[in-house]
Amino acid sequence: MDTSKLYLPDFPQLHKVKDVDVVTLYHERRFEELDAVVICKDKDGIVTATFGQNSWDCLPFSRKKANNSLNFEELNSSPTLQRELKLLSIGWLFNKSPKRKKAIQFSSVRSRLRNMGVVYRFLLANKHSSLKCLSSSVAWDEFEYFLQESDYAQGTIESIFVAINTAINDESWHKFELGLNPIKSNIEARRISFNEAQQTLVIPERICDAIYGKAIELVNGAHPYRQLILDIEKSLQHNYIEGVRNLEEKIKQGNRYSFMGKGGSIDKRKYISAAQELQPHKVKDLVAPLAAKVPSIRLKNGTDFNRYWGQLTNACYIVCGGFSGMRDSEIDKLTAKSYYKDSFEGRDFHMLQSHTFKLGHKRETWITASSSKTAIELMATLTEEWRKETTYPDKKYIDTIWVNKTYRSKPPTLITGWNKRLQRFCKQFNFIVTEEDFAECLESNPRSLNRVKKDVTVGNPWHMTTHQFRRTLAFYCIKNRLGTLVALKQQFKHLYLAMTEWYTNGGKLASLRALKVDKQVQKALDEINAETTANKIFKQWHSDETLSGVHGKAIMKMRGDIPTIYSSWDVIYKAVKDGKLTLHGSMHSYCKSGYDCDMDGVVAPQFCVDCSSGSSIIDEQQAKWWQKKHRSLVAYMESGEEISVSDHSHYVTQVRAAEKVMADFDMPFTPFEAELKVMEL
């Protein structure tokens, strides 16, 4: 039983879970013994989860601020299905795989259970008694239809199939005799669903400016008074404690209150209300000093103060995340000492230091904006006392600054649910989506059109999430050419450049849309292009230089009687400006037909020598190109290399075209007549 991924190195060996033959207990239907099997203990030996419980508290394994349990309560109405899923989960948790695969983290076990939960939800709804029921083709078809109707994304369906495959692979251990064949998860997911994975949204520029601007404004406004805010919080807590003490004294004196029920029961809400009435100081008086310092903030009572505190917390989080692009798990591990300033080649860089977990746990640094220093200092002061009272599930991350005290009667806890907090922030400050914002969303998020339509509603507050910081930073960095993909890759701690490029999706296109043509520069370029073209055409008609090509030879014949349109430089220049004359050049020829050319010469330049439209002109410089082409092709064909019939024909036609051009310019050459060994392929 491999538990290396679950326990810390210093976890007492005595209190580690012992291996029990749960499979035998299950199949022999010894359910009382099975229910008593210990799943998890803490370092003090206290049992936190047994098989019989329907929610396994696995905090000693997980050591996270949230999502520490494995929950089976959805199957309470079907003990048979519930027991089967529990047994599968034990196999994942303690790595019972007969294939001896590497043990997975607790978070992966929880994700796998969540995906397998979809399967068991279907089984429960259709009154099936076991996973093996999916071996019936009828049941499997119903299951596929269930997945389609549930509108799961391809990635989710693939993860569900992967979870089923793990049950199939572990069959020799759990002995369920499923009768299922392994599923080609990615292929089947694409077949079942057209709902592709939706990328995290870029925050529209106007809303992004408003959100980040408000966050910086709140942080900068509170920073000078951070000690005052903390002192008021301590005064409010002390005031509440005194109110409780006064209430308890009155109860001891025999006073009766409405919160006191029969048998000693207490209505907690009414108890707190009574304690608040007996507080020695009015809350309004305690918060008044701060209200005078920040008159733009409504601070008339304790509710206002708590709201302001929450807004400051959210603002600090936005500043740290928005200007670093850190993941939620990385921002989450920031401490009071995370900020520092570094200098390189005379420039100061603002840095944040935290932990990253995506590709293995390690300490990393991120470049950020100077406002992060203010945000860290503010949060460090505000949570100074609370951090002393907070219980951290993992001692490696002790003293992280994101803690909150929701109730005065309870100790502070680590903050969870950041997405809801950020969405509340947008609602409080009225960051409303406009028609223009919605249109920008569609343009900026080409891989998330379904998500835009689902989460972005005109007239509603912006639906903000933690991962939008990362996506938004990457997008605008590329759109505004503030950095390179390689620099972003380093900032985001990505293993592959392709992943970084995925985050920048739409940024390059937005950058091109934002380009503005300078009309004066464009006018100057057009004039230069017209003059250059006129000069070239004038030289072709009013000189004695040799020309080749169909039209080039025609020019040489007409030089004695030049058409009016070519009679002078001014006439030629006007015709070029008016679009009546064009001349497009390449390494091997000029073409007077411009974009009306049949373009055969693009693929095979020999077609330009005897141009079917009579438009080609070849001067001496281009003739030298044909001379070099002749030498290289002849040398290759005389080298003895085996060539196919089609290649031989292609090379010979180019050689013959080159010889025609060289003959027109009296260039010395030896006609190509060598015998070739031709090999048919």
Phi, psi and omega per residue, in radians:
M1 nan 1.917 -3.089
D2 -1.549 1.942 3.103
T3 -2.034 0.339 -3.063
S4 -1.070 -0.523 -3.128
K5 -1.412 -0.190 -3.026
L6 -1.725 -0.605 -3.035
Y7 -1.819 2.541 2.983
L8 -1.300 2.737 -3.091
P9 -1.013 -0.545 -3.079
D10 -1.631 0.193 3.130
F11 -1.206 2.289 -3.086
P12 -1.017 2.243 3.134
Q13 -1.051 -0.596 -3.109
L14 -1.040 -0.573 -3.024
H15 -1.767 0.114 3.054
K16 -1.268 2.581 -3.088
V17 -1.153 2.351 3.121
K18 -1.484 2.585 3.129
D19 -1.316 2.238 3.137
V20 -2.190 2.491 -3.141
D21 -1.351 1.330 -3.091
V22 -1.209 -0.460 -3.126
V23 -1.141 -0.772 3.104
T24 -1.126 -0.773 3.108
L25 -1.022 -0.694 -3.121
Y26 -1.160 -0.908 -3.043
H27 -1.270 -0.417 3.056
E28 -1.550 0.082 3.077
R29 1.005 0.610 3.076
R30 -1.588 1.180 -2.932
F31 -1.232 -0.502 3.100
E32 -1.133 -0.775 3.090
E33 -1.149 -0.700 -3.139
L34 -1.098 -0.770 -3.128
D35 -1.100 -0.431 -3.108
A36 -1.495 -0.139 -3.108
V37 -1.106 2.294 -3.122
V38 -1.384 2.228 3.113
I39 -1.662 -0.680 -3.057
C40 -2.637 2.445 3.004
K41 -2.222 2.716 3.027
D42 -1.583 -3.122 -3.040
K43 -1.180 -0.252 3.088
D44 -1.642 0.052 3.117
G45 1.519 0.086 3.138
I46 -1.387 2.233 -3.131
V47 -1.257 2.207 3.136
T48 -1.878 -0.280 3.140
A49 -2.730 2.403 3.008
T50 -2.187 2.849 -3.081
F51 -1.007 -0.664 -3.061
G52 -1.219 -0.350 3.123
Q53 -1.304 2.585 -3.095
N54 -1.665 -0.031 2.993
S55 -2.418 1.960 -3.069
W56 -1.576 2.019 3.081
D57 -1.404 1.843 -3.066
C58 -1.989 0.595 3.120
L59 -0.961 -0.715 3.099
P60 -1.035 -0.454 3.093
F61 -1.492 -0.748 -3.007
S62 -1.424 -0.875 -3.140
R63 1.005 0.692 3.095
K64 -1.936 2.852 3.135
K65 -1.309 -0.258 3.122
A66 -2.715 3.012 3.102
N67 0.986 0.889 -3.111
N68 -1.797 0.039 -3.046
S69 -2.072 2.783 2.995
L70 -1.933 2.058 -2.967
N71 -1.928 2.262 -3.137
F72 -2.110 0.218 -2.992
E73 -1.169 -0.374 3.128
E74 -1.101 -0.368 -3.111
L75 -1.805 0.351 -3.113
N76 -0.998 -0.527 -3.111
S77 -1.389 -0.124 3.120
S78 -2.353 1.481 3.137
P79 -0.978 -0.532 -3.120
T80 -1.135 -0.899 3.104
L81 -1.124 -0.699 -3.108
Q82 -1.074 -0.776 -3.123
R83 -1.158 -0.669 3.129
E84 -1.124 -0.784 3.136
L85 -1.148 -0.611 3.089
K86 -1.094 -0.731 -3.130
L87 -1.134 -0.728 3.072
L88 -1.040 -0.707 -3.103
S89 -1.159 -0.613 3.069
I90 -1.091 -0.692 3.111
G91 -1.063 -0.681 3.117
W92 -1.287 -0.725 -3.052
L93 -1.120 -0.749 -3.058
F94 -1.872 0.295 3.026
N95 0.914 1.071 -3.140
K96 -1.534 0.151 -3.082
S97 -0.996 2.173 3.104
P98 -1.127 -0.323 -3.125
K99 -1.422 0.032 3.095
R100 0.982 0.720 3.100
K101 -1.295 2.830 3.138
K102 -1.125 2.391 3.139
A103 -1.097 2.533 -3.136
I104 -1.773 2.818 3.121
Q105 -1.227 2.816 3.109
F106 -1.050 -0.676 3.138
S107 -1.064 -0.587 3.108
S108 -1.257 -0.631 3.063
V109 -1.066 -0.779 -3.122
R110 -1.123 -0.707 3.102
S111 -1.131 -0.711 3.141
R112 -1.143 -0.705 3.093
L113 -1.103 -0.702 3.127
R114 -1.079 -0.720 3.131
N115 -1.228 -0.724 3.102
M116 -1.197 -0.447 3.091
G117 -1.053 -0.546 3.085
V118 -1.102 -0.720 3.135
V119 -1.108 -0.810 -3.090
Y120 -1.257 -0.443 3.031
R121 -1.141 -0.693 3.067
F122 -1.137 -0.794 -3.137
L123 -1.041 -0.733 -3.140
L124 -1.129 -0.783 -3.092
A125 -1.141 -0.510 -3.102
N126 -1.804 0.262 3.037
K127 1.022 0.639 3.004
H128 -1.559 2.674 -3.030
S129 -1.821 -0.160 -3.075
S130 -2.803 2.786 3.067
L131 -1.060 -0.499 -3.112
K132 -1.105 -0.309 3.122
C133 -1.089 -0.397 3.131
L134 -1.238 -0.162 3.091
S135 -1.227 -0.301 3.040
S136 -1.310 2.301 -3.119
S137 -1.096 -0.595 3.127
V138 -1.148 -0.807 3.140
A139 -1.124 -0.669 3.136
W140 -1.153 -0.712 3.088
D141 -1.072 -0.712 3.097
E142 -1.113 -0.646 3.136
F143 -1.156 -0.751 3.104
E144 -1.079 -0.739 3.114
Y145 -1.094 -0.679 3.100
F146 -1.058 -0.750 3.130
L147 -1.143 -0.696 3.130
Q148 -1.165 -0.775 -3.127
E149 -1.152 -0.500 3.134
S150 -1.347 -0.153 3.066
D151 1.063 0.681 3.084
Y152 -1.283 2.569 3.080
A153 -1.265 2.802 3.140
Q154 -0.980 -0.726 -3.125
G155 -1.105 -0.671 3.131
T156 -1.176 -0.784 3.121
I157 -1.090 -0.683 3.099
E158 -1.075 -0.734 3.119
S159 -1.135 -0.620 3.092
I160 -1.125 -0.760 3.122
F161 -1.162 -0.625 3.086
V162 -1.091 -0.702 3.106
A163 -1.102 -0.724 3.088
I164 -1.106 -0.705 3.123
N165 -1.067 -0.636 3.109
T166 -1.140 -0.630 3.077
A167 -1.145 -0.674 3.100
I168 -1.152 -0.753 -3.113
N169 -1.169 -0.483 -3.119
D170 -1.587 0.185 -2.987
E171 -1.052 -0.621 -3.131
S172 -1.210 -0.272 3.065
W173 -1.579 -0.944 -3.039
H174 -1.445 -0.280 3.026
K175 1.013 0.730 3.126
F176 -1.489 -0.227 -3.127
E177 0.888 1.081 -3.012
L178 -1.218 -0.573 -3.120
G179 1.252 0.374 -3.129
L180 -1.835 2.507 3.039
N181 -1.621 2.577 3.101
P182 -0.952 2.489 -3.065
I183 -1.744 2.353 2.999
K184 -1.368 1.511 -2.874
S185 -1.000 -0.813 -3.078
N186 -1.223 -0.674 3.138
I187 -1.180 -0.798 -3.113
E188 -1.177 -0.617 3.124
A189 -1.110 -0.710 3.123
R190 -1.208 -0.551 3.128
R191 -1.221 -0.679 -3.047
I192 -1.383 -0.674 -3.010
S193 -2.203 2.435 3.014
F194 -1.762 0.092 -3.093
N195 -1.478 1.554 -3.084
E196 -1.256 2.773 3.141
A197 -1.033 2.380 -3.107
Q198 -1.764 2.268 -3.114
Q199 -1.302 2.627 3.051
T200 -1.008 2.517 -3.035
L201 -1.401 2.533 2.929
V202 -1.404 2.369 3.081
I203 -1.299 2.216 3.113
P204 -0.948 2.548 -2.979
E205 -0.995 -0.775 -3.126
R206 -1.103 -0.773 -3.133
I207 -1.211 -0.681 3.117
C208 -1.047 -0.804 3.104
D209 -1.043 -0.712 -3.114
A210 -1.182 -0.783 -3.116
I211 -1.144 -0.917 -3.112
Y212 -1.133 -0.659 3.122
G213 -1.107 -0.762 3.113
K214 -1.141 -0.682 3.118
A215 -1.075 -0.806 3.128
I216 -1.126 -0.709 3.121
E217 -1.046 -0.800 3.134
L218 -1.120 -0.783 -3.114
V219 -1.113 -0.849 -3.136
N220 -1.132 -0.612 -3.140
G221 -1.219 -0.567 -3.094
A222 -1.575 -0.430 -3.020
H223 -0.950 -0.789 -3.134
P224 -1.132 -0.372 -3.065
Y225 -1.952 0.373 -3.050
R226 -1.084 -0.653 3.127
Q227 -1.219 -0.647 3.091
L228 -1.097 -0.752 3.125
I229 -1.067 -0.754 3.119
L230 -1.114 -0.755 -3.134
D231 -1.090 -0.676 3.108
I232 -1.142 -0.718 3.107
E233 -1.064 -0.752 3.112
K234 -1.129 -0.646 3.112
S235 -1.148 -0.714 3.116
L236 -1.131 -0.697 3.114
Q237 -1.163 -0.770 3.120
H238 -1.110 -0.682 3.125
N239 -1.079 -0.712 3.126
Y240 -1.156 -0.773 -3.138
I241 -1.056 -0.691 3.101
E242 -1.140 -0.649 3.093
G243 -1.105 -0.728 3.100
V244 -1.120 -0.751 3.139
R245 -1.091 -0.733 3.119
N246 -1.113 -0.680 3.127
L247 -1.148 -0.750 3.139
E248 -1.105 -0.635 3.104
E249 -1.109 -0.720 -3.127
K250 -1.197 -0.613 3.097
I251 -1.142 -0.716 3.119
K252 -1.116 -0.517 3.126
Q253 -1.370 -0.023 3.063
G254 1.727 0.076 3.116
N255 -1.198 2.481 3.122
R256 -1.883 2.480 -3.127
Y257 -2.278 2.782 -3.079
S258 -1.155 -0.353 -3.131
F259 -1.382 -0.148 -3.084
M260 -1.560 1.953 -3.128
G261 -1.697 -3.038 3.137
K262 -1.260 2.563 3.104
G263 1.217 0.343 3.100
G264 1.467 0.106 3.123
S265 -1.229 2.658 -3.081
I266 -2.300 2.314 3.000
D267 -1.438 1.844 -2.999
K268 -1.034 -0.737 -3.111
R269 -1.096 -0.775 3.134
K270 -1.205 -0.565 3.110
Y271 -1.101 -0.806 -3.137
I272 -1.118 -0.709 3.130
S273 -1.074 -0.708 3.125
A274 -1.171 -0.684 3.128
A275 -1.130 -0.672 3.137
Q276 -1.136 -0.590 3.128
E277 -1.196 -0.397 -3.107
L278 -1.762 0.201 3.095
Q279 -1.175 2.453 -3.073
P280 -1.190 -0.428 -3.104
H281 -2.173 2.583 3.041
K282 -1.313 2.349 -3.134
V283 -1.013 -0.649 -3.131
K284 -1.030 -0.668 -3.130
D285 -1.232 -0.589 -3.112
L286 -1.244 -0.590 -3.112
V287 -1.583 -0.118 -3.091
A288 -0.993 -0.733 3.139
P289 -1.005 -0.645 3.124
L290 -1.293 -0.687 3.123
A291 -0.998 -0.602 3.125
A292 -1.243 -0.523 -3.115
K293 -1.392 -0.598 -3.115
V294 -2.165 1.293 -3.053
P295 -1.107 -0.342 -3.132
S296 -1.314 -0.213 -3.126
I297 -1.780 2.320 3.091
R298 -1.282 2.029 -3.129
L299 -2.435 1.391 -3.108
K300 -1.924 -0.261 -3.111
N301 -2.738 -3.073 -3.110
G302 -1.141 -0.606 3.118
T303 -1.108 -0.750 3.103
D304 -1.079 -0.731 -3.119
F305 -1.126 -0.762 3.131
N306 -1.117 -0.666 3.112
R307 -1.125 -0.769 3.139
Y308 -1.095 -0.730 3.110
W309 -1.052 -0.789 3.124
G310 -1.102 -0.692 3.115
Q311 -1.128 -0.687 3.097
L312 -1.121 -0.717 3.111
T313 -1.077 -0.829 3.136
N314 -1.122 -0.668 3.134
A315 -1.110 -0.751 3.114
C316 -1.097 -0.707 3.125
Y317 -1.117 -0.742 3.133
I318 -1.098 -0.747 3.137
V319 -1.096 -0.812 -3.112
C320 -1.157 -0.703 -3.119
G321 -1.386 -0.721 -3.046
G322 -1.146 -0.594 -3.063
F323 -1.793 0.154 3.079
S324 -2.182 -0.464 -3.083
G325 1.281 0.340 3.141
M326 -1.221 2.641 3.017
R327 -1.240 2.809 3.114
D328 -0.980 -0.756 -3.121
S329 -1.145 -0.436 -3.138
E330 -1.465 -0.735 3.055
I331 -1.071 -0.640 -3.061
D332 -1.041 -0.430 -3.059
K333 -1.753 0.247 3.090
L334 -1.224 2.451 3.093
T335 -2.113 3.133 3.131
A336 -1.114 -0.340 -3.102
K337 -1.828 0.230 -3.046
S338 -1.296 -0.481 -3.105
Y339 -1.509 2.443 2.936
Y340 -2.693 2.843 -3.128
K341 -1.982 2.365 -3.139
D342 -2.171 2.664 3.129
S343 -2.086 2.438 3.115
F344 -2.551 2.104 3.138
E345 0.897 0.780 3.058
G346 1.436 0.017 3.141
R347 -1.951 2.499 3.097
D348 -1.610 2.394 3.094
F349 -2.153 2.320 3.116
H350 -1.607 2.242 -2.991
M351 -2.204 2.588 2.982
L352 -2.102 2.397 3.137
Q353 -2.057 2.309 -3.130
S354 -2.707 -2.863 3.118
H355 -1.923 2.517 3.022
T356 -2.083 2.574 -2.989
F357 -2.219 -0.200 -2.973
K358 -1.034 -0.783 -3.103
L359 -2.071 0.735 -3.099
G360 1.783 2.441 -3.060
H361 -1.209 2.206 3.041
K362 -2.790 2.825 3.134
R363 -1.556 2.345 -3.070
E364 -2.396 2.930 3.093
T365 -2.190 2.615 3.122
W366 -2.263 2.435 3.003
I367 -1.329 2.469 -3.117
T368 -2.514 -3.047 3.112
A369 -1.613 2.821 -3.112
S370 -1.085 -0.461 -3.137
S371 -1.123 -0.352 3.099
S372 -1.130 -0.568 3.093
K373 -1.063 -0.799 3.130
T374 -1.100 -0.732 -3.122
A375 -1.136 -0.770 3.138
I376 -1.117 -0.770 3.136
E377 -1.086 -0.710 3.137
L378 -1.110 -0.869 -3.118
M379 -1.175 -0.609 3.124
A380 -1.073 -0.687 3.124
T381 -1.276 -0.820 -3.085
L382 -1.061 -0.605 -3.079
T383 -1.777 0.233 -3.069
E384 -0.941 -0.844 -3.114
E385 -1.371 -0.685 -3.087
W386 -1.101 -0.630 -3.108
R387 -1.126 -0.429 3.103
K388 -1.271 -0.455 -3.079
E389 -1.739 -0.183 -3.048
T390 -1.384 2.431 3.050
T391 -1.595 2.026 3.131
Y392 -1.667 2.209 -3.081
P393 -1.159 -0.397 3.129
D394 -2.301 2.106 -3.060
K395 -1.138 -0.297 3.109
K396 -1.173 -0.418 -3.067
Y397 -2.029 0.561 -3.136
I398 -1.203 2.613 3.073
D399 1.348 0.283 3.031
T400 -1.165 2.568 -2.883
I401 -1.492 -0.189 -3.042
W402 -1.543 1.329 3.114
V403 -2.156 2.744 -3.079
N404 -2.558 2.643 3.090
K405 -2.111 1.708 -3.059
T406 -1.300 -0.694 -3.093
Y407 -2.147 2.399 -3.132
R408 -1.198 -0.374 -3.124
S409 -1.513 -0.061 -3.095
K410 -2.202 2.734 3.133
P411 -1.237 2.782 3.102
P412 -1.159 2.705 -3.136
T413 -2.348 2.868 3.064
L414 -1.218 2.478 -3.093
I415 -1.333 2.332 3.018
T416 -2.190 3.061 3.077
G417 1.140 0.810 -3.103
W418 -1.122 -0.589 -3.137
N419 -1.026 -0.787 3.132
K420 -1.147 -0.651 3.113
R421 -1.118 -0.748 -3.137
L422 -1.168 -0.671 3.106
Q423 -1.174 -0.616 3.076
R424 -1.167 -0.638 3.093
F425 -1.041 -0.805 3.134
C426 -1.126 -0.623 3.135
K427 -1.252 -0.719 -3.120
Q428 -1.092 -0.649 -3.086
F429 -1.792 0.216 2.942
N430 1.054 0.812 3.074
F431 -1.491 1.464 -2.985
I432 -1.602 2.432 3.125
V433 -1.347 2.263 3.087
T434 -1.790 3.030 3.083
E435 -1.028 -0.701 -3.141
E436 -1.150 -0.685 3.105
D437 -1.097 -0.742 -3.129
F438 -1.102 -0.760 3.123
A439 -1.100 -0.703 3.113
E440 -1.132 -0.655 3.109
C441 -1.028 -0.785 -3.136
L442 -1.105 -0.660 3.133
E443 -1.269 -0.693 -3.037
S444 -1.419 -0.282 -3.067
N445 -2.183 1.145 -3.064
P446 -1.102 -0.348 -3.139
R447 -1.790 0.279 -3.061
S448 -2.438 0.579 -3.047
L449 -1.077 -0.658 3.115
N450 -1.158 -0.699 3.140
R451 -1.185 -0.662 3.100
V452 -1.035 -0.838 -3.120
K453 -1.141 -0.506 -3.114
K454 -1.422 -0.796 -2.968
D455 -1.744 -0.319 -3.054
V456 -1.905 2.027 -3.124
T457 -2.199 2.197 3.106
V458 -1.059 2.277 -3.133
G459 1.646 -0.169 3.099
N460 -1.840 2.791 3.070
P461 -1.114 2.689 3.110
W462 -1.095 2.337 -3.126
H463 -1.506 1.570 -2.997
M464 -1.585 2.495 3.054
T465 -2.367 2.818 -3.061
T466 -1.095 -0.642 -3.045
H467 -1.292 -0.213 3.105
Q468 -1.158 -0.455 3.084
F469 -1.010 -0.807 -3.064
R470 -1.170 -0.851 -3.124
R471 -1.130 -0.733 -3.100
T472 -1.156 -0.738 3.119
L473 -1.063 -0.782 -3.129
A474 -1.109 -0.769 -3.094
F475 -1.068 -0.924 -3.056
Y476 -1.278 -0.437 3.076
C477 -1.110 -0.725 3.128
I478 -1.382 -0.712 -3.128
K479 -1.034 -0.765 -3.077
N480 -1.687 0.179 3.087
R481 0.926 0.838 -3.136
L482 -1.614 -0.153 -3.121
G483 -3.005 3.058 -3.115
T484 -1.815 2.896 3.084
L485 -1.074 -0.656 -3.137
V486 -1.119 -0.734 3.114
A487 -1.134 -0.718 3.103
L488 -1.120 -0.700 3.117
K489 -1.001 -0.751 3.118
Q490 -1.174 -0.715 -3.135
Q491 -1.136 -0.680 -3.082
F492 -1.504 -0.098 -3.131
K493 1.032 0.777 3.110
H494 -1.558 2.619 3.090
L495 -1.451 -0.604 -3.087
Y496 -2.137 2.510 3.137
L497 -1.140 -0.508 -3.126
A498 -1.078 -0.625 3.119
M499 -1.162 -0.717 3.093
T500 -1.089 -0.728 3.140
E501 -1.097 -0.601 3.098
W502 -1.068 -0.713 3.138
Y503 -1.159 -0.482 -3.094
T504 -1.548 0.087 -3.084
N505 -0.775 2.220 3.117
G506 1.562 -0.296 -3.088
G507 -1.173 -0.756 -3.123
K508 -1.169 -0.706 3.114
L509 -1.123 -0.705 3.110
A510 -1.129 -0.605 3.110
S511 -1.125 -0.714 3.123
L512 -1.182 -0.673 3.109
R513 -1.106 -0.553 -3.063
A514 -1.396 -0.212 -3.131
L515 -1.139 2.398 3.116
K516 -2.083 2.307 -3.137
V517 -1.437 2.213 3.054
D518 -1.334 1.989 -3.041
K519 -1.079 -0.618 -3.137
Q520 -1.198 -0.742 3.124
V521 -1.138 -0.746 3.139
Q522 -1.090 -0.683 3.125
K523 -1.115 -0.750 3.129
A524 -1.113 -0.719 3.125
L525 -1.120 -0.712 3.126
D526 -1.098 -0.704 3.139
E527 -1.169 -0.734 3.123
I528 -1.102 -0.744 3.139
N529 -1.110 -0.706 3.130
A530 -1.166 -0.727 3.130
E531 -1.119 -0.750 -3.135
T532 -1.098 -0.778 3.125
T533 -1.113 -0.762 3.131
A534 -1.081 -0.738 3.116
N535 -1.037 -0.761 -3.093
K536 -1.160 -0.795 -3.140
I537 -1.126 -0.751 -3.141
F538 -1.041 -0.736 -3.135
K539 -1.143 -0.669 3.140
Q540 -1.103 -0.658 -3.087
W541 -1.558 -0.543 -3.012
H542 -1.964 0.663 3.042
S543 -2.481 3.071 3.122
D544 -1.863 0.329 -3.120
E545 -1.203 2.592 3.137
T546 -1.324 2.431 3.080
L547 -2.265 2.598 3.042
S548 -2.133 -3.073 -3.048
G549 1.537 2.788 -3.050
V550 -1.058 -0.887 -3.117
H551 -1.332 -0.514 3.099
G552 -1.061 -0.745 3.109
K553 -1.185 -0.609 3.109
A554 -1.145 -0.667 3.112
I555 -1.055 -0.780 -3.116
M556 -1.066 -0.632 -3.135
K557 -1.262 -0.547 -3.053
M558 -1.615 0.020 -3.092
R559 -1.052 -0.423 3.112
G560 -1.370 -0.364 -3.131
D561 -2.427 1.292 -2.991
I562 -1.252 2.262 3.082
P563 -1.016 2.685 -3.060
T564 -0.996 -0.686 -3.068
I565 -1.128 -0.350 3.127
Y566 -1.901 0.227 -2.963
S567 -1.189 -0.565 3.139
S568 -2.590 2.895 -3.118
W569 -1.102 -0.706 -3.105
D570 -1.106 -0.700 3.135
V571 -1.171 -0.757 3.113
I572 -1.074 -0.789 -3.115
Y573 -1.054 -0.757 3.135
K574 -1.125 -0.688 3.134
A575 -1.147 -0.655 3.092
V576 -1.156 -0.790 3.136
K577 -1.066 -0.637 -3.119
D578 -1.439 -0.049 3.128
G579 1.415 0.198 -3.136
K580 -1.447 -0.437 3.081
L581 -2.135 2.384 3.064
T582 -2.356 2.759 3.082
L583 -2.677 1.976 3.130
H584 -1.983 2.310 -3.057
G585 -2.027 2.778 3.048
S586 -2.464 -3.037 -3.139
M587 -1.141 -0.503 -2.991
H588 -1.894 -0.224 -3.130
S589 -3.015 2.929 2.946
Y590 -1.875 2.756 3.108
C591 -2.355 2.197 -3.128
K592 -1.462 -0.173 -3.100
S593 -1.497 -0.161 3.118
G594 1.020 -2.300 -3.091
Y595 -1.385 0.006 3.023
D596 -1.492 -0.064 3.126
C597 -1.113 2.599 3.123
D598 -1.324 -0.139 3.002
M599 1.169 0.298 3.113
D600 -1.071 -0.575 -3.097
G601 -1.218 -0.236 3.103
V602 -1.124 -0.698 -3.126
V603 -1.543 -0.748 -3.089
A604 -2.283 1.709 -3.041
P605 -1.057 -0.353 -3.137
Q606 -1.098 -0.412 3.136
F607 -1.213 -0.355 -3.139
C608 -1.334 -0.388 -3.100
V609 -1.133 -0.837 3.066
D610 -1.961 1.073 -3.036
C611 -0.988 2.249 -3.096
S612 -1.185 -0.439 3.132
S613 -1.609 0.007 3.092
G614 1.170 0.649 -3.007
S615 -2.027 -0.115 -3.000
S616 -1.438 2.489 3.083
I617 -2.332 2.265 -3.133
I618 -2.206 2.144 3.119
D619 -1.737 -3.054 -3.037
E620 -1.132 -0.662 -3.139
Q621 -1.096 -0.707 3.127
Q622 -1.278 -0.519 3.079
A623 -1.090 -0.630 3.103
K624 -1.136 -0.573 3.074
W625 -1.106 -0.734 3.124
W626 -1.159 -0.576 3.104
Q627 -1.118 -0.767 3.106
K628 -1.151 -0.677 3.127
K629 -1.078 -0.727 3.136
H630 -1.065 -0.812 -3.111
R631 -1.082 -0.806 -3.071
S632 -1.178 -0.706 -3.126
L633 -1.209 -0.726 3.124
V634 -1.103 -0.778 3.139
A635 -1.056 -0.682 -3.126
Y636 -1.189 -0.780 -3.093
M637 -1.249 -0.391 3.103
E638 -1.590 -0.001 -3.082
S639 -1.361 -0.192 -3.131
G640 1.602 0.007 3.097
E641 -1.117 2.479 3.091
E642 -1.378 2.214 -3.135
I643 -2.230 2.698 -3.135
S644 -1.388 2.909 3.140
V645 -1.090 -0.751 -3.101
S646 -1.155 -0.703 3.104
D647 -1.144 -0.711 3.140
H648 -1.047 -0.791 3.137
S649 -1.090 -0.721 -3.131
H650 -1.103 -0.759 -3.114
Y651 -1.189 -0.728 -3.074
V652 -1.124 -0.719 3.135
T653 -1.108 -0.607 3.087
Q654 -1.221 -0.699 3.119
V655 -1.085 -0.770 -3.132
R656 -1.144 -0.664 3.090
A657 -1.117 -0.732 3.121
A658 -1.084 -0.695 -3.123
E659 -1.153 -0.620 3.082
K660 -1.104 -0.776 -3.129
V661 -1.134 -0.802 -3.118
M662 -1.100 -0.626 3.108
A663 -1.139 -0.673 3.118
D664 -1.106 -0.514 -3.112
F665 -1.791 0.190 3.133
D666 0.976 0.628 3.082
M667 -1.459 2.325 -3.138
P668 -1.182 2.398 3.068
F669 -2.833 2.779 3.074
T670 -1.817 2.058 -3.133
P671 -0.976 2.448 -3.089
F672 -1.408 2.019 -3.121
E673 -2.343 0.125 -3.007
A674 -1.117 2.542 3.045
E675 -1.299 2.431 -3.106
L676 -2.070 2.557 2.977
K677 -1.571 1.916 -3.085
V678 -1.800 2.295 -3.121
M679 -2.006 2.198 3.096
E680 -1.403 2.332 3.130
L681 -2.009 nan nan
